[in-house]
Amino acid sequence: MSEIEGLKSATETTKQIITLSTGVVTLTITFYDKFNTDSAQAAGAPWSLCAAWVLFGLCIVSALATLGAITGTLHHIDRQANGQTLTPAQLQLVNNMSDARNVRIPARIMAVLFIFGMAFTIAAGISIGL
């Protein structure tokens, strides 16, 4: 089924976004003091970097919700393939596959949070470098 391959691809994309978000937060926290000047360090991290950390954290939470929704959809597909009875709501999930709202909404939120997190990280890099 090509629909299942789409869900598997969405799973891999979500895992990559979790990895990238975690990596950016880890690197910016680890190396922040090396890029910061003495006068700016006393003031703390720029607001844009703090905002990026929050956005990446929310992105990771949304990505976990996306993975959970994909897992639930695949579970119902598997149950249907094994001949088990499904409720009408479960049948709707199976029929909609990856286009179902339970997958689409957290995935879109995840993507938007990741894009804004990257934008704020870039803005923080520019402000630290100036």
C-alpha angles and dihedrals in degrees: 000000000000090000090064089051088055090054091048089051090050088051092054092047090050091050090051092052090050090051094047094046092049091046095050092049092046094048095045092050094044098048100030094104092051093057097040127091122229095251094047092044091062089057093053131232117337114261090244091059092048089049090050091053091051092047092050090049091052089045090056091050090050090048090054089051089051092051090050092051092049090049091051092049092049090048092056091046089053092048091052092048089053091053098250119147118256132201118244090258091052091048089052090053091050093048094047094044112176093354092067117118092239089067102028099054100051090040092055092046089050092051094048093047091049093050092049091044090055091046092053091046090053091047090051091050091052093048093048092047095052 
